[in-house]
């Protein structure tokens, strides 16, 4: 399965801020995961219009999207995949990564997609792979393409 992972779009209405190449990837992906900070219902509906297989979680700027959960769990090709934004602090002194892992305590997934830091990350914490696509709109614009096939996870970063 080809998954497009995005986060921290911080959009109200100006969808021209989304790089055209990113839109092409979003449209072609088998699943699009947004790790929060969509910001507006207009942006949420826009992303849904680009790909009907769209999943999103609530970030700290998603006041207009109270229907989104702060975390989600999917099963994809035999992998348990957790999704969260990463803004909730189990303990303020812990790193974002440890807090993200703590969100799934008792039911750790194989992979966790998260955002919040606007920093690209693909690393293992124990047996859990943490993947952060960075921000699609701010700074070095990026997304992650995650391909899960036959017990193998391949990750690539796309910069715009």
C-alpha positions in Angstrom: 0.0 0.0 0.0 1.3 3.4 -1.0 0.6 5.9 1.8 1.1 9.7 1.7 1.8 11.1 5.2 1.4 14.8 5.7 1.2 17.1 8.7 1.1 20.7 9.9 -0.5 22.3 6.9 -1.9 25.2 8.9 -4.3 26.2 6.2 -7.4 28.3 6.2 -8.4 28.9 2.6 -5.2 29.5 0.5 -4.7 26.1 -1.0 -2.2 27.6 -3.5 0.4 27.2 -0.7 0.3 23.5 -1.3 3.0 22.5 -3.8 1.5 21.2 -7.1 3.8 18.1 -6.9 2.4 17.3 -3.5 -1.1 17.5 -4.8 -0.2 15.0 -7.5 1.2 12.6 -4.8 -1.8 13.0 -2.6 -4.2 12.2 -5.5 -2.3 9.1 -6.5 -1.8 7.6 -3.1 -3.8 4.6 -1.9 -4.2 6.3 1.5 -3.5 9.8 2.8 -2.8 10.3 6.5 -2.8 13.8 8.0 -1.1 14.0 11.4 -2.9 17.1 12.5 -2.8 20.9 12.4 -5.0 21.0 9.4 -6.6 24.1 11.1 -9.8 24.8 9.2 -12.8 22.8 8.1 -12.3 24.2 4.6 -8.8 22.6 4.5 -10.1 19.3 5.9 -12.8 19.2 3.1 -10.2 20.2 0.5 -7.9 17.3 1.4 -10.8 14.9 1.5 -11.7 16.1 -2.0 -8.2 15.2 -3.3 -8.4 11.6 -2.1 -11.4 9.8 -0.7 -9.0 7.5 1.4 -8.1 10.3 3.8 -7.5 9.8 7.5 -6.7 12.7 9.9 -6.2 13.3 13.6 -6.6 16.5 15.7 -3.6 18.7 16.3 -3.2 21.6 18.7 -4.5 24.2 16.1 -7.5 22.2 15.0 -10.1 24.1 17.1 -12.6 24.0 14.2 -12.3 20.2 13.9 -13.6 18.8 17.2 -14.9 15.7 15.4 -11.3 14.5 14.9 -9.7 12.2 17.4 -6.3 12.9 19.0 -5.1 9.5 18.0 -6.1 6.7 15.7 -5.0 3.1 15.0 -5.1 1.4 11.7 -4.1 -2.1 10.5 -2.3 -1.9 7.2 -0.8 -4.9 5.5 -0.4 -6.7 8.8 1.2 -3.7 10.6 -0.5 -1.8 13.4 -0.1 1.9 12.6 -0.8 4.6 15.1 -1.5 8.2 14.2 -1.3 11.2 16.4 -0.2 14.8 16.2 2.3 14.7 19.1 1.3 17.8 21.0 -0.2 16.1 24.1 2.2 15.8 26.9 2.0 12.8 29.2 4.9 14.4 31.1 6.2 17.9 30.1 9.9 17.0 30.6 9.8 14.1 28.2 10.7 14.4 24.5 8.0 14.6 21.8 9.0 11.1 20.7 8.6 9.6 24.2 5.3 11.4 24.7 4.1 10.1 21.3 5.0 6.5 22.4 3.2 7.1 25.7 0.0 7.9 23.9 -0.2 4.3 22.7 1.0 2.7 26.0 -0.6 -0.7 26.5 -1.2 -1.1 22.8 2.0 -0.2 21.0 1.8 -0.1 17.2 4.5 -1.2 14.9 4.6 2.3 13.3 3.5 5.7 14.5 2.9 8.6 12.2 3.1 12.0 14.0 3.7 15.7 13.4 3.9 18.8 15.6 7.6 19.4 15.5 7.8 20.3 11.8 10.9 18.1 11.7 11.3 15.1 9.5 12.0 11.9 11.4 12.2 8.2 10.6 13.7 6.3 13.4 13.1 3.3 15.7 12.5 3.5 19.4 12.8 -0.1 20.4 10.6 -2.0 18.0 8.3 1.0 17.1 9.1 3.0 14.0 8.4 6.7 14.4 7.7 8.7 11.3 7.2 12.4 11.1 6.8 14.0 7.6 7.7 17.5 8.7 5.4 20.4 7.4 3.9 20.4 4.0 3.6 24.2 4.1 6.2 25.8 6.4 10.0 25.9 6.2 11.4 23.1 4.1 8.1 21.8 2.6 7.9 18.0 2.8 5.8 14.9 3.0 6.6 11.3 3.4 5.7 8.4 1.1 5.4 5.2 2.9 5.1 2.0 1.0 4.1 -1.2 2.9 4.4 -4.4 0.9 5.0 -8.0 2.0 6.1 -7.3 5.6 8.4 -4.5 4.4 8.1 -0.7 5.1 9.9 1.7 2.7 9.9 5.4 3.5 11.0 8.3 1.3 10.9 12.0 1.9 9.7 14.3 -0.8 10.8 18.0 -0.6 9.2 20.9 -2.4 
